[in-house]
Amino acid sequence: MSTTVDILLLSVAMAAASGFIGSFAVMKRMALAADPLSHVALPGIGVALALHINPMIGAAAMLVFGALLVWALEDRARAATETVIGVVFSAALAVGSITTSGEDLIDALFGATGSLGRGELAFGIAMASAIIAFIVISRNSLIVAFVSPDVARTAGVNVRRLDFFYLEAFALTIALGLRFLGVLLMGALIIVPAASGRRLAGSLSAMLQITVTISVTSTLIGTWIGLYLRRQTGPLIVLVATGIFLLSLLPLPFSARRRSQVTASR
């Protein structure tokens, strides 16, 4: 029972961090970057397995290094973030397919909750808390930097440094979710709830709240079903999140009223 509670606690922390990061990823128009960046973890997982250490350690280290590489190449190559991530992703996927094989590859691709130590739980919750704190503290600077980097520089914001910290927070969020969703599906937990939140919210604050709520709800339901049925949790979490997104596409009464109010004001 305690293991189940620990898994649920870590999944909630991971989902909350994903909601915050995903909201700004949608704003930065790099939501699709979550999927290729998550594949950067594959070589780290392969090396960790070869050294007989926790695969999540290797994945996290490789993701942090990958984010640093993307940040360094982004300015030097004068290319968009998603373009640089695509290049790094291709190389990482090639290396990862060589170094990882068999059942370990399946777990890496789709996630496997397995056993969870108290040290990993504490580290995961601390990491998620740090990511959320960074987003909350830097929210205004991130908004200005993503909308207009030139205005942000004029206001005294160090855009390059802020981009670096955001990319590293992005990478660490992916690392947190690999246990539950794997490299193939972790990107979906960053993209789908944020897409739902953007559709349903009328402000950034509301978007953050809705996105985090959807992310946590999807993760809890998917993880609980996976533990009950003894199935991989990743696909179930994504299916729940996708179902909520499809529901958000339905016409809602409050949305109709808001549109009518906007029309009347004009």
Summary of the structure (lengths in Angstrom):
residues: 266
radius of gyration: 18.7
end to end distance: 57.3
largest distance: 65.8
contacts: 942
relative contact order: 0.16
helix: 85%
strand: 0%
